[in-house]
Amino acid sequence: MRRFRTLLTTAVLTTLLVGGTAGGASASSESVPSGPLPGTAAWLADDSLARELPDPTTATPSEVAAFFAGLTGAQEQRLVEDHPTVVGNLDGAPVKLRYEANAQAGDQVLAYDPRGRGLIAQVAGDLENADHVSVIVPGSDVDISAFDRTAERASDLQKEAGDDTAVIAWAGYTTPSGIGLDLATGRLAEAGAERLVRLTEGLDAAGLPDPALFCHSYGSVVCGLAAADTDASDIVVMGSPGMRADNVTDLGTDAHVWAAKSPDDWIGRVPHVEFLGLGHGADPTSPGFGASVLPADDVPEHDEYFTPGTSTLTAFAAIADGDLR
């Protein structure tokens, strides 16, 4: 009974501490957008090409890529003009078409879903011609209205890594909002992992290099759950509450796994356990986990791992452009 009380107390502390900088309390769980995107019905009903268009809900990215490979330039442009919401979010579609379809949402926007709090992915650098690709997976309280910081981190990483590297700022999943159980459970991370896997499959179908994933805070839970099903070259976690795995082997990935944690990061006060669905498991920077640990002594706080001049950003850039293995 004493052990049970200890574990339960730890789980409660996890709930509170993981949300330690997340803002106001959240009494209800976040809802994840479900069902087809707006415009899907019109897309599926479009018979102007005398061929069936791929179902955005069920078609694989490789099937989408094969479909677009068989179109003329004029046909591609008509689909962008008539169905921007679908084309702009269709993993496997050519990058330049997705940019055009999402032009009203911003520059080099790879995906834009306005439902709920909103989902967005934006590219820093030349994705179509990149030798190296990275994806930043953010933690809690990130959506369309609070995306600037994630986009800034992508820009800083891309500049540090160089012109042959493109970086995707991926707010492509519903993140936890405020302080609540969403932060301490894997529900939103599981949904996010599915979307992250599909993103990486889309990059592969478009003929782009295997990406390096840079996963911050709750985003590292997403990356941990997605690890076995992505073709990522590297998975880098920072300020991580855990990856829902006991060690690197449990992740089931061939990617090189890296981890960083500042001694000044409040995440260090989070108990690294998983019990009754609460908590996210082992500390990725612990010796027994098996990740390559990066220096982070000069990182001043939880949200500063991408700050220019830090040892972490320097290491991240070396990983992103393939210089650090």
Protein Blocks (a to p, Z undefined) as FASTA:
>chain_A
ZZmmmmmmmmmmmmmmmmmmnopadfbdcdddedjdehklmmmmpcklopacddfklmcf
klmmmmmmmpcfklmmmmmmmmmmlmmmmghiafklmmmmmmmnoghiabdcfehjbpad
ddedjfklpcbdcdddddehiafklmmmmmmmmmmmmmmnopkbccddddfbccdehjdf
klmmcklmmmmmmmmmmmmmmmmmnopacdddddehjlmmmmmmmmmmpccfbdcdehia
bjhiabfklnopabdcdddddfkbmklmpccddeehiajbjafkbmklopacddfklpmb
fklmmgghiaklmmmmmmmnopaZZ
